[in-house]
């Protein structure tokens, strides 16, 4: 900027010298000359020091998972709502890899100017920092919390033709022949994986733990269940909703505190005696690199309040099977810390933490 400003000032000075000579030849008075010089200086210098208010260019929202999944849908719904609320273009960039770590790390390393935001998810922002602190490289609280966006109701499902008509029947089968059973997930250390691990721990299935079959995404895991290649799956119900409504899958349990309006016949974990499962839930939040200027942060917080009351965003969120859950930065921090601690404790009990260092 210094070299550019210097060249600009030199160019302006040369032009001003030429104008001075011309004006002198035309016998302008000294007073007129001084007035013109001051006006010219202000006209040229003003653009160099003026600063346009945030945002004055497009904002990028990094989604650390692939297109078409829960994270991507949440990111695109948020981007559209933020654009309406803030009056500037907002684009989504899917930066995948390492179960969300690559995209998250890129967002963390971006300039703290409000032009790069992260669509934070349970796996990349709570599970991985808790279970794989060495490999993850960042901590759960390294980011600037802007606010939560939504929660994704979680539950367990089976094939629509499965002999297991209730969650109790599925549990009974696990206790007897769990070792010969399998379940599909969207990958290791996702909520699809950690939910069953929590259940197996509660059931004390030390010798009868079902085998996990990890797939590249929730879509593949769902199709394997429909095809009869796996016997059950647990995850965000939005991913299974269409298949449940069509009868291809059957929901046996939800971790919500209350039954879902869209599936009133499906009991809650608490009703079934598994209240500890309520902590397992998917969620989306908005993070930024640490060190945001106060005016930028306040602008984003104001936009979040607008989004919370945006009917279009609420409808789009409901369409994905998710529940609006917009909270303040401090509430978001407490919410994420609670989930981080849940998975840290679970990981320690299962002896799967990659490092014993305190996080």
URCORPE-V858717 format. One record per residue. PSI is psi in whole degrees, -180 to 180 (* if undefined). OMEGA is omega in radians with two decimals (999 if undefined). Layout:
# URCORPE-V858717
PSI;OMEGA  PSI;OMEGA
This chain:
# URCORPE-V858717
-36;-3.09  -46;-3.13  -40;3.12  -44;3.13  -38;3.14  -45;3.13  -41;3.14  -42;3.14  -39;3.13  -41;3.12  -44;3.12  -40;-3.11  -40;3.11  -43;3.13  -39;-3.13  -37;3.12  -41;3.14  -45;3.13  -36;3.14  -44;-3.14  -43;-3.13  -44;-3.12  -36;3.12  -42;3.14  -31;3.14  7;3.03  45;2.99  146;3.11  161;-3.14  -39;-3.14  -45;3.13  -38;-3.13  -43;-3.13  -41;3.14  -44;3.13  -42;-3.12  -44;-3.14  -41;3.13  -42;-3.14  -40;3.14  -44;3.12  -40;-3.10  -36;-3.11  -39;-3.05  -32;-3.05  -48;-3.13  -27;-3.10  -29;-3.06  -12;-3.14  144;3.14  120;-3.12  145;-3.13  152;3.09  138;-0.08  142;3.11  12;3.04  168;-3.07  146;3.09  140;3.11  130;3.04  116;3.12  123;3.00  116;-3.02  10;3.12  171;-3.02  163;-3.13  143;3.05  -14;-3.13  -176;-3.13  -44;-3.11  -44;-3.12  -44;3.13  -42;3.12  -41;-3.13  -43;-3.11  -37;3.06  -42;3.12  -44;-3.11  -43;3.14  -41;-3.13  -40;3.12  -40;3.12  -42;3.10  -38;-3.05  -31;-2.98  -11;3.07  30;3.12  151;-3.14  140;3.11  124;-3.09  149;3.11  133;3.07  118;3.09  109;3.13  92;-2.99  170;3.06  144;3.08  42;3.09  36;3.08  -8;-3.08  -40;-3.07  -49;3.13  -40;3.14  -43;-3.14  -37;3.11  -42;3.11  -42;-3.13  -36;-3.09  -4;-3.11  157;3.10  139;-3.13  65;-3.08  2;3.12  -1;-3.11  -4;3.01  120;3.11  161;3.14  133;2.97  98;-3.06  143;-3.12  162;-3.11  -49;-3.06  -52;-3.04  -25;-3.05  -13;3.12  -53;-3.06  -53;-3.07  -45;3.07  -28;-3.13  -43;-3.03  -36;-3.07  59;-3.07  -33;-3.14  -46;-3.10  -28;-3.06  -33;3.06  -31;3.10  159;3.12  165;-3.08  -28;-3.06  23;3.11  -15;-3.04  169;3.01  116;-3.12  122;3.08  -44;3.08  156;3.00  159;3.13  -49;-2.99  162;2.93  153;-3.14  105;-3.14  137;-3.01  148;3.11  -179;3.13  139;-3.06  159;3.06  172;3.07  146;-3.14  -22;3.13  10;-3.11  147;3.09  -13;-3.13  106;-3.08  -15;-3.13  165;3.12  -35;3.11  -40;3.13  -38;3.10  -44;3.13  -43;3.12  -40;3.12  -40;3.12  -41;-3.11  -29;-3.09  -44;-3.04  31;-3.09  -36;-3.09  -27;-3.14  0;3.14  163;3.08  164;3.11  147;-3.11  146;3.10  168;3.06  9;3.13  160;3.11  143;3.12  35;2.94  174;3.08  -27;3.07  -30;-3.13  -46;-3.02  -30;3.08  -53;3.07  -37;3.12  -41;3.10  -42;3.13  -45;-3.13  -37;3.11  -45;-3.14  -36;-3.12  -6;-3.13  48;-3.12  57;-3.10  -35;-3.11  -5;-3.07  35;-3.12  124;3.10  156;-3.11  132;3.10  135;3.02  99;-3.11  135;3.09  177;-3.10  -15;-3.14  174;-3.12  -34;-3.14  -47;3.14  -39;3.13  -38;3.12  -44;-3.11  -32;3.11  -34;3.12  -42;3.09  -38;-3.11  -6;3.13  14;-3.13  -23;3.06  162;-3.02  -25;3.06  169;3.09  151;3.06  139;-3.12  -173;3.10  125;-3.01  -18;3.09  -33;3.14  -25;-3.09  -9;-2.92  -48;-3.11  -39;-3.14  -31;3.07  -44;-3.13  -31;-3.14  -9;3.14  0;-3.14  -27;3.05  157;3.12  125;3.09  134;-3.10  -24;-3.06  146;3.02  149;-3.12  -1;3.09  149;3.07  -29;3.13  157;3.11  149;-3.12  139;-3.14  -32;-3.13  -17;3.13  66;-3.03  -18;-3.11  -7;-3.10  120;-3.09  158;3.09  161;3.10  -38;-3.14  -42;3.11  -36;-3.06  -2;3.12  17;-3.13  55;-3.07  -30;3.14  -19;3.12  -13;-3.12  -26;3.13  -18;-3.13  108;-3.13  146;3.07  155;3.08  160;3.06  145;3.10  170;3.11  123;3.11  162;3.04  162;3.04  149;-3.13  150;3.08  24;3.11  139;3.02  146;-3.06  -41;-3.10  -34;3.11  -45;3.14  -44;3.14  -36;3.12  -42;3.13  -40;3.12  -37;3.07  -38;3.12  -37;3.13  -37;3.11  -37;3.10  -44;-3.13  -38;-3.12  -27;-3.11  15;-3.12  111;-3.11  -37;-3.13  -42;3.11  -42;3.12  -43;-3.13  -42;3.14  -37;3.11  -45;3.13  -34;-3.12  -27;3.13  1;-3.13  11;-3.12  168;-3.12  126;3.09  136;-3.09  66;-3.11  120;-3.10  164;-3.13  166;3.12  -42;-3.12  -41;3.08  -37;3.11  -44;3.12  -46;3.14  -40;3.13  -48;-3.11  -41;3.12  -39;3.11  -42;-3.13  -39;3.07  -47;-3.10  -36;3.10  -48;-3.10  -30;3.08  -47;3.13  -42;3.12  -44;3.13  -40;3.12  -39;-3.13  -28;3.13  -3;3.14  47;3.14  11;3.10  135;-3.09  -5;3.11  146;3.13  6;-3.14  150;3.12  137;-3.14  *;999
